[in-house]
Structure formats: C-alpha cells, structure tokens
C-alpha cells in the first residue's frame, strides 16, 4: 500500500471512467455516479481517516455519518446495505501495480469494493462487495480535494 494516502478529503474516482464514489448525505450510503470532471458535486467529497496502522475509515462531508457500503445483490436485483463502518470496521487499500491506483478491501474479510455495471438505466449505482477482484476496472484513484 502506498504511504502517500493520508487523512483528508478526497474524490474517489474509478481509474477508467468519470465515475465517482458519492455519499447520499445523512443516510450514509455510498453510491457511484458519472460526472464530467469539471462539475463533480460536494457529495462526492469523502472524508478519509487513516490511522497508524494505515487502515482507514470513510465518512461523509455532507452529513454527520460514517458511510455504509452496499452488500451483495440478491436474486431480485435488489441489494442489502451492510453497516461495516457503524461497528468500527476499517478498510485497507491495496496497490494494483500502477501508481496511484488502488483496490479497496474490507479488513478481516476477503471482500473488495467494485461497482455494479449491469444497470445502465439507473442514474445511481450502489457499490457492491465481492470476493472477486481481478480487473483493473475495479481500481480507484484517491484525488485530494482539500
């Protein structure tokens, strides 16, 4: 993991698209949405708190809440929200072989963050957790926005 990631406010951007992780504010959910790079809204700024063990937690800059991650998709196409950060769970980033690009992984679980890609008709796409993280398209860049 890179030593360059420090506590601060970031835009978390997919490395192959203009899709950003955004917060839904006080609800504390994380989703992804595509924006032109010149018009990314405040809700896409995510507060990252890195501790001495280089683990980090995520919180919203537009609401007073830690952030939930969307869990796996069910048979009906719906999804469940997992309250990982509510109980103090932390995240770790792992380099994917290219500078500045990271895979986001839940600590103590073999689960990785990826975006849902088969619902193009939806304006917002929840993030999902998966045990399979083999593709560079699942990597994210942390772009400082302080």
C-alpha positions as CSV (number, residue, x, y, z in Angstrom):
1,X,0.0,0.0,0.0
2,X,1.2,3.5,-0.8
3,X,2.5,5.6,2.0
4,X,1.1,8.7,0.3
5,X,-2.5,8.3,1.3
6,X,-3.1,10.5,4.4
7,X,-6.2,11.6,6.3
8,X,-8.0,14.2,4.3
9,X,-10.9,14.8,1.9
10,X,-10.8,13.0,-1.4
11,X,-12.6,12.4,-4.6
12,X,-12.5,8.6,-5.1
13,X,-12.6,8.1,-8.9
14,X,-12.7,5.0,-11.0
15,X,-9.5,4.7,-12.9
16,X,-11.2,4.0,-16.3
17,X,-14.2,6.4,-16.2
18,X,-15.5,9.6,-14.8
19,X,-17.5,7.6,-12.2
20,X,-17.0,8.8,-8.7
21,X,-18.0,7.4,-5.3
22,X,-20.6,9.7,-3.8
23,X,-22.3,10.0,-0.5
24,X,-26.1,10.2,-0.1
25,X,-25.5,12.5,2.8
26,X,-27.2,11.9,6.2
27,X,-28.3,8.4,5.0
28,X,-24.7,7.4,5.0
29,X,-24.9,5.3,1.8
30,X,-22.2,5.1,-0.8
31,X,-23.1,5.0,-4.4
32,X,-21.4,5.8,-7.7
33,X,-22.3,8.3,-10.4
34,X,-20.7,9.6,-13.5
35,X,-19.9,13.3,-13.7
36,X,-17.9,15.5,-16.1
37,X,-14.6,16.2,-14.3
38,X,-15.3,19.9,-14.1
39,X,-18.6,19.5,-12.3
40,X,-18.2,16.9,-9.6
41,X,-20.5,17.9,-6.7
42,X,-19.7,18.3,-3.0
43,X,-21.4,15.0,-2.2
44,X,-18.5,13.2,-4.0
45,X,-16.0,14.5,-1.5
46,X,-15.3,11.7,1.0
47,X,-13.5,12.2,4.3
48,X,-10.8,9.6,4.7
49,X,-9.3,9.0,8.2
50,X,-6.1,7.0,8.1
51,X,-4.8,5.5,11.4
52,X,-1.3,4.5,12.5
53,X,-1.8,1.0,11.0
54,X,-2.6,2.5,7.6
55,X,-6.2,1.4,7.8
56,X,-8.9,3.9,7.1
57,X,-12.5,4.8,7.7
58,X,-14.7,6.7,5.4
59,X,-17.2,9.4,6.3
60,X,-19.5,11.9,4.6
61,X,-18.6,15.5,4.1
62,X,-22.2,16.5,3.6
63,X,-23.8,14.6,6.5
64,X,-22.7,13.7,10.0
65,X,-22.3,10.0,9.5
66,X,-19.9,7.2,8.7
67,X,-20.5,5.6,5.4
68,X,-22.3,2.3,4.7
69,X,-21.3,0.1,1.8
70,X,-23.8,-1.8,-0.3
71,X,-23.6,-5.5,0.3
72,X,-24.1,-8.3,-2.3
73,X,-27.0,-8.3,-4.8
74,X,-29.9,-10.6,-4.1
75,X,-31.9,-12.7,-6.6
76,X,-34.5,-10.0,-7.3
77,X,-31.9,-7.4,-8.3
78,X,-32.2,-5.5,-5.0
79,X,-29.4,-5.1,-2.6
80,X,-28.7,-5.0,1.1
81,X,-26.8,-2.4,3.0
82,X,-24.0,-3.6,5.3
83,X,-23.2,-1.4,8.2
84,X,-19.5,-2.1,8.2
85,X,-18.3,1.2,9.4
86,X,-21.0,1.6,12.1
87,X,-19.3,-1.1,14.2
88,X,-15.8,0.3,13.7
89,X,-14.9,-1.8,10.7
90,X,-12.0,-0.4,8.7
91,X,-10.8,-0.5,5.1
92,X,-7.4,-1.0,3.6
93,X,-6.2,-0.1,0.1
94,X,-4.0,-2.4,-1.9
95,X,-2.0,-1.2,-4.8
96,X,-2.8,-2.9,-8.1
97,X,0.6,-2.5,-9.7
98,X,0.1,1.0,-11.0
99,X,1.0,4.2,-9.2
100,X,-2.0,6.0,-7.6
101,X,-4.5,3.2,-8.4
102,X,-5.9,1.1,-5.5
103,X,-8.2,-1.7,-4.7
104,X,-10.4,-1.1,-1.7
105,X,-10.7,-4.1,0.6
106,X,-12.6,-4.7,3.8
107,X,-10.2,-5.6,6.6
108,X,-10.6,-9.1,8.0
109,X,-12.8,-10.1,5.1
110,X,-11.9,-11.2,1.6
111,X,-14.3,-8.6,0.2
112,X,-13.5,-5.9,-2.3
113,X,-15.3,-2.9,-3.5
114,X,-16.5,-2.8,-7.1
115,X,-19.2,-1.0,-8.9
116,X,-22.4,-2.5,-10.4
117,X,-22.3,-2.3,-14.1
118,X,-25.3,-4.1,-15.4
119,X,-28.0,-1.5,-14.6
120,X,-27.1,1.3,-17.0
121,X,-30.7,2.7,-16.8
122,X,-30.1,3.7,-13.2
123,X,-28.7,7.1,-12.5
124,X,-27.1,6.0,-9.3
125,X,-25.4,2.7,-8.9
126,X,-24.7,1.3,-5.5
127,X,-21.3,-0.1,-4.7
128,X,-21.1,-3.8,-4.0
129,X,-18.8,-6.0,-2.1
130,X,-17.4,-9.1,-3.8
131,X,-14.8,-11.7,-3.1
132,X,-13.6,-11.5,-6.7
133,X,-11.4,-8.5,-7.7
134,X,-9.4,-9.4,-10.7
135,X,-9.9,-6.5,-13.1
136,X,-8.1,-3.1,-13.2
137,X,-11.5,-1.5,-13.9
138,X,-12.3,-2.1,-10.3
139,X,-9.4,0.1,-9.2
140,X,-9.9,3.6,-7.8
141,X,-7.9,6.8,-7.6
142,X,-7.9,9.0,-4.4
143,X,-7.8,12.5,-5.7
144,X,-7.1,15.1,-3.0
145,X,-9.8,17.7,-2.8
146,X,-8.7,19.7,0.3
